[in-house]
Amino acid sequence: MPLQVLSALAEPTRLGAIRILADGGEHCVCELMRRLLASQSRMSRHMQVLKQAGLVIDRRDAQWVRYRLNPDLAPEIRAIVTAVLAAHAIEESQAA
């Protein structure tokens, strides 16, 4: 499972989605699309990969699908996500 998680997080759009979802809230596909400049079909495919990796869960709300981080992530998977997000934040700050 850690390999699937790392593979899912290695793609920039998926990492961006996880960064958004890391605020603990629930976000609709339309918001993720807007913030990550992705088409609906592209965003849906990326979210499916994150869902298959067990990183996110979804909920249908009328015509929208809302995503949030999986609250039942195993501690070691949560540690991987936290480490990847921290490393990305450091990389961004050094590039600025």
Buried (B, 14 or more C-beta within 10 A) or exposed (E): EEEBBEEBBEEEBBBBBBBBBEEEEBBBBBBBBEBBEBEEEEBBEBBEBBBEBBBBBBEEEEEEBBBBBBEEBEEEBBEBBEEBBEEBEEEEEEEE
